[in-house]
Amino acid sequence: MATTEVFFSPKGGCTEAVVGELGKARTNVVVQAYSFTSAPIAKALVDAHKRGVKVQVILDKGQRTQNYSSADFLAHAGIPTFIDAKHAIAHNKVMVIDGVTILTGSFNFTTAAEKSNAENLLVIHDPSLAAKYAENWKEHLAHSEGYAGR
């Protein structure tokens, strides 16, 4: 049976929810992010990677040049990181964890999204829906470029 949790910001626990779900990851995590500057979320991804979880990240092309992007941190930690430059904006904010859990909503993986913005995050536990999100992730990976960091 599918279950859903919802979180709101500012200061509504979105970052904590993402970090908590990443802490439960056992096999794989795929990420699509438009803006990614959250140190706690980046650290949780690296921690999962260090536990042996296969982590892969696709980011918007703006993350190549953004001053505080987590793209470099992830790439330098050995996490395969890609840039989706095909679209005007790669605006997805999605994580799929272990083929079961989807994290999505307007919530960017940023400090501003947690502390200042009005955002929402859905945590959905549904393998069939997760498969659809994972398939879409693969479609974007097919046209993305590897990113080694600066």
MOLIN-V902694 format. One record per run of one state. SS is the DSSP state (alpha for helix, beta for strand, coil for the rest). FROM is the first residue (numbers start at 0). LEN is the number of residues. Records with the same first field share a line. If there is no record, write none. Layout:
BEGIN
SS=FROM-LEN + FROM-LEN
END
This chain:
BEGIN
coil=0-2 + 9-4 + 24-3 + 33-2 + 36-2 + 50-3 + 64-6 + 76-3 + 84-9 + 97-3 + 104-4 + 109-1 + 115-3 + 125-1 + 141-3 + 146-4
beta=2-7 + 27-6 + 35-1 + 53-7 + 79-5 + 93-4 + 100-4 + 108-1 + 118-7 + 144-2
alpha=13-11 + 38-12 + 60-4 + 70-6 + 110-5 + 126-15
END
